[in-house]
Amino acid sequence: MKRILVTGAAGQIGSELVPALRLEFGNENVVAASHNHPLTDEITNSGPHTRVDVTNWGDVNSTIQKYEIDTIYHLSSILSALAEQNRERAYEVNFTGLYHILEAGIKYKLERIIVPSSIAAFGHETPRDKTPNETIQKPTTIYGISKVFSELMGNYYESKHGLDVRGVRLPGIISWKVEPTAGTTDYAVAIFYGAIKENKYTCFLTPDSYLPMMYMPDAISALMDLAKADRERLNHHSDYNVNSMSFSPKELADVIVKRFPEFKINYEIDPLRQSIADSWPNSLDDTVARLEWDWYPRYNLETMADDMIDNLSRKLDT
């Protein structure tokens, strides 16, 4: 990989993926691209950055040409709850934007394209526990449908056109660097803010909503390790399960109480996000990823909580 473009670089994952890529490949070789959201100072001060609307074919073309891009991490996406609220924009970004990136991959003979998928690609008919890599999907959200689309399109472009497209189905991602938004799994980030700032948190999911989660350093490792994997070993391409930890809001609250004995949690259920969570797995079987490119997570619930509290406390200056 020589020149890397990261779309959606202002998002939760992009904000941490760009610095990790720059550390490995050099600051000038990783271009951070965003559209409507500002990039972090860390990104803008350390290397090239630009504005790209992935729904605009001209934007995609001109950016690849200008920076002589060889590899793309395509993170631009409208996430679960927001996609339900604005279906038209979600279609433009999640479907048309992906198509532009894949077609550009063929036109410019890109070395590799990494397109993350998600547990949102699963639905009510999917086995909930240790969800297999190959299984019934049938998602019930625009975002989830777009992720199945990305998996199928990635595998199509790989098998029919020889384009090296790779992707992992990421669980909910937990990070201290970027503020939580309206995502269905973002309670697992917001709860730490509540614990540190106020010793309390109001959760929008039920206490027993069990979901797969992953700490950001493991998510970054999964994306970068898959990108570097020997292509000859890969029997799959755009649809790898990766698993790390699973817990419910109550279980996470219990872990936080060990560190903040006065912490209290209460619940005001959001029907939209609860319905989305109810359609997702409890845990994933990631045997295929472990066999084909040696995937293995480093963090569990306890070590994640310690690291989150340590770093977020410093960030909030408490």
C-alpha positions in Angstrom: 0.0 0.0 0.0 1.5 3.4 -1.1 -1.2 6.1 -0.9 -4.3 5.5 1.3 -7.6 7.3 1.2 -9.9 7.1 4.2 -13.5 8.2 3.5 -15.7 9.1 6.5 -12.5 10.1 8.4 -14.4 12.3 10.8 -16.4 9.4 12.2 -15.8 7.4 15.3 -13.7 4.8 13.5 -12.0 7.1 11.0 -10.8 9.5 13.7 -8.7 6.7 15.1 -7.9 4.7 12.0 -6.2 7.6 10.2 -3.6 8.2 13.0 -3.0 4.5 13.2 -2.4 4.2 9.4 -0.2 7.3 9.4 1.9 5.8 12.1 2.5 2.8 10.0 2.7 4.2 6.5 3.8 7.8 7.0 1.7 11.0 7.5 1.9 12.1 3.9 0.7 8.7 2.6 -2.7 8.7 4.3 -5.4 11.2 3.1 -8.3 11.8 5.4 -11.5 12.6 3.7 -14.8 13.9 5.2 -17.9 15.6 3.8 -20.2 17.4 6.3 -18.3 16.7 9.6 -15.1 18.4 10.8 -11.9 16.3 11.2 -10.1 16.3 14.5 -7.1 18.6 15.0 -4.9 15.6 15.3 -5.8 14.6 11.7 -5.7 18.0 10.1 -2.4 18.9 11.7 -0.6 15.7 10.9 -1.2 15.0 7.2 -3.2 15.6 4.0 -7.0 16.0 4.3 -9.8 16.9 1.9 -13.5 17.2 1.4 -15.1 14.3 -0.5 -18.8 13.7 -1.2 -18.8 10.0 -2.1 -22.2 10.4 -3.7 -20.5 12.6 -6.3 -18.6 10.6 -8.9 -16.5 13.6 -9.9 -15.4 14.1 -6.3 -14.3 10.5 -6.0 -12.4 10.6 -9.3 -10.6 13.8 -8.7 -9.5 12.8 -5.2 -8.0 9.5 -6.4 -6.2 11.3 -9.2 -5.0 14.2 -7.2 -3.5 12.1 -4.4 -2.5 9.1 -6.6 -4.5 6.8 -4.3 -3.7 3.1 -4.3 -5.9 1.8 -1.4 -9.2 3.0 0.1 -10.7 2.4 3.5 -14.3 3.3 2.7 -16.0 4.3 6.0 -18.5 6.8 4.8 -21.9 5.7 5.9 -25.2 6.8 7.5 -25.6 4.7 10.6 -28.6 2.8 11.9 -31.0 5.2 13.7 -30.1 8.2 11.5 -30.6 6.1 8.4 -34.2 5.3 9.5 -34.9 9.0 9.9 -33.5 10.0 6.5 -33.8 7.1 4.1 -33.1 9.1 1.0 -29.7 10.4 2.2 -28.9 6.9 3.6 -29.5 5.4 0.2 -27.3 8.0 -1.5 -24.4 7.5 0.8 -24.6 3.8 1.7 -25.5 2.5 -1.8 -24.5 5.0 -4.4 -21.4 6.1 -2.5 -20.2 2.5 -2.3 -20.9 1.9 -6.0 -18.7 4.9 -6.9 -15.9 3.6 -4.7 -16.0 0.1 -6.2 -16.2 1.4 -9.8 -13.3 3.7 -9.1 -11.4 0.7 -7.8 -11.7 -0.9 -11.3 -11.1 2.3 -13.2 -7.9 3.2 -11.4 -6.8 -0.4 -10.7 -6.6 0.1 -7.0 -4.6 -2.4 -5.0 -7.2 -2.8 -2.3 -10.5 -1.5 -0.9 -11.6 -2.1 2.7 -15.3 -1.8 3.4 -16.4 -2.5 7.0 -19.7 -4.3 7.4 -21.6 -4.6 10.7 -23.8 -6.7 12.9 -26.6 -4.7 11.5 -26.4 -7.0 8.5 -28.2 -9.6 10.6 -31.9 -9.8 11.4 -34.5 -11.5 13.5 -34.1 -14.8 11.7 -30.4 -14.9 12.3 -29.2 -17.3 15.1 -28.7 -15.0 18.1 -25.8 -16.8 19.9 -22.4 -17.4 18.2 -23.9 -16.3 14.9 -22.1 -18.2 12.2 -20.1 -16.5 9.4 -22.5 -18.0 6.8 -26.1 -17.7 8.0 -29.6 -16.1 7.3 -29.2 -12.4 7.4 -32.5 -10.5 6.4 -31.8 -7.2 8.2 -34.8 -4.9 9.0 -33.1 -1.5 8.7 -31.8 0.6 5.8 -28.4 0.6 7.3 -28.4 -3.2 7.7 -29.6 -3.7 4.2 -26.8 -1.5 2.9 -24.3 -3.6 4.8 -25.5 -6.8 3.2 -25.3 -4.9 -0.1 -21.7 -4.0 0.6 -20.8 -7.6 1.4 -22.4 -8.9 -1.7 -21.0 -6.2 -3.9 -17.5 -6.6 -2.5 -17.6 -10.3 -3.1 -19.0 -9.7 -6.6 -16.3 -7.2 -7.6 -13.6 -9.6 -6.2 -14.9 -12.7 -8.0 -16.0 -11.1 -11.3 -13.5 -8.3 -11.7 -10.5 -9.3 -9.6 -10.8 -6.2 -7.4 -9.4 -7.0 -3.9 -12.3 -5.9 -1.6 -12.2 -6.9 2.1 -14.4 -6.3 5.1 -15.3 -7.3 8.6 -18.7 -7.3 10.4 -17.9 -5.0 13.3 -19.9 -5.2 16.5 -20.7 -2.0 18.5 -17.6 0.0 18.8 -16.5 1.6 22.1 -14.1 4.6 22.1 -13.1 7.4 24.4 -11.8 9.7 21.7 -15.0 10.7 19.9 -18.2 11.9 21.5 -21.1 9.3 21.4 -23.9 10.0 18.8 -27.3 8.5 18.3 -26.2 5.0 17.4 -27.9 2.0 18.8 -24.7 0.7 20.6 -23.5 4.2 21.6 -25.0 3.8 25.1 -21.8 1.8 25.9 -19.8 4.9 25.3 -22.2 7.5 26.8 -22.5 5.5 30.0 -18.8 6.2 30.8 -19.4 9.9 30.3 -22.3 9.7 32.7 -20.3 7.8 35.3 -17.3 10.2 35.2 -19.2 13.5 35.0 -22.4 12.8 37.1 -22.2 9.3 38.6 -25.4 8.4 36.7 -26.7 7.5 33.3 -30.1 7.1 31.6 -30.0 4.2 29.1 -32.3 4.0 26.1 -32.1 0.1 25.9 -33.5 -2.4 28.3 -31.2 -3.7 31.1 -30.9 -7.2 29.4 -30.2 -6.0 25.8 -27.3 -8.3 25.1 -25.1 -7.2 22.2 -21.6 -7.9 20.8 -19.1 -5.1 21.4 -15.5 -4.3 20.6 -13.0 -1.8 22.0 -11.7 0.6 19.4 -8.0 -0.6 19.4 -9.3 -4.1 18.5 -11.5 -2.7 15.7 -8.5 -0.8 14.2 -6.4 -3.9 14.4 -9.1 -6.0 12.7 -9.3 -3.5 9.8 -5.6 -3.1 9.3 -4.7 -6.8 9.9 -7.3 -7.9 7.3 -5.9 -5.3 4.8 -2.4 -6.8 5.2 -3.4 -10.5 5.2 -2.1 -12.8 2.5 -4.7 -12.9 -0.2 -4.0 -16.5 -1.0 -5.2 -17.5 2.5 -8.6 -15.7 2.1 -11.5 -17.9 1.2 -13.9 -15.1 2.2 -13.5 -11.4 1.4 -16.1 -8.8 2.4 -18.0 -10.7 5.2 -15.8 -11.8 8.1 -17.3 -12.0 11.6 -15.0 -10.6 14.3 -15.9 -11.1 17.9 -14.6 -9.6 21.1 -17.0 -9.3 24.0 -20.7 -9.3 24.6 -22.7 -7.7 27.5 -25.9 -6.0 28.5 -26.4 -2.5 29.9 -26.9 -4.0 33.3 -23.7 -6.0 33.1 -21.8 -2.9 32.0 -23.3 -0.9 34.8 -22.2 -3.5 37.3 -18.6 -3.3 36.0 -18.7 0.5 36.3 -20.1 0.3 39.9 -17.0 -1.6 40.9 -15.0 1.5 39.9 -17.6 4.1 40.9 -19.6 2.7 43.8 -22.1 5.6 43.8 -23.0 5.2 40.1 -26.7 4.7 39.3 -28.3 3.7 36.0 -32.0 4.1 35.0 -33.8 3.3 31.8 -36.0 5.3 29.4 -36.4 2.9 26.5 -36.3 4.3 22.9 -38.6 2.1 20.8 -36.6 2.7 17.6 -33.2 1.8 18.9 -34.6 -1.0 21.0 -36.2 -2.6 18.0 -32.9 -2.3 16.1 -31.0 -3.9 19.0 -33.5 -6.7 19.2 -32.7 -7.7 15.6 -29.0 -8.0 16.2 -27.0 -11.0 17.5 -25.9 -11.6 21.1 -22.4 -12.9 20.0 -20.6 -13.8 16.8 -18.6 -16.9 15.8 -15.4 -15.5 14.3 -13.6 -18.9 13.7 -13.3 -18.1 10.0 -11.4 -14.8 10.6 -9.1 -16.6 13.2 -8.3 -19.3 10.7 -7.8 -17.2 7.5 -5.9 -14.2 8.9 -5.1 -14.9 12.5 -7.6 -12.5 14.1 -7.6 -12.3 17.8 -8.9 -9.5 20.1 -6.8 -8.0 23.0 -9.5 -6.5 25.2 -12.3 -7.9 27.3 -15.0 -6.1 29.3 -12.9 -5.5 32.4 -9.7 -4.3 30.6 -11.8 -2.2 28.3 -13.6 -0.5 31.2 -10.3 0.3 32.9 -8.8 1.8 29.8 -11.9 3.8 29.0 -12.1 5.3 32.5 -8.4 6.1 32.6 -8.3 7.9 29.2 -11.8 9.5 29.4 -11.0 10.9 32.9 -7.9 12.6 31.5 -9.8 13.9 28.5 -12.6 15.3 30.7 -9.9 16.6 33.2 -11.6 15.0 36.2 
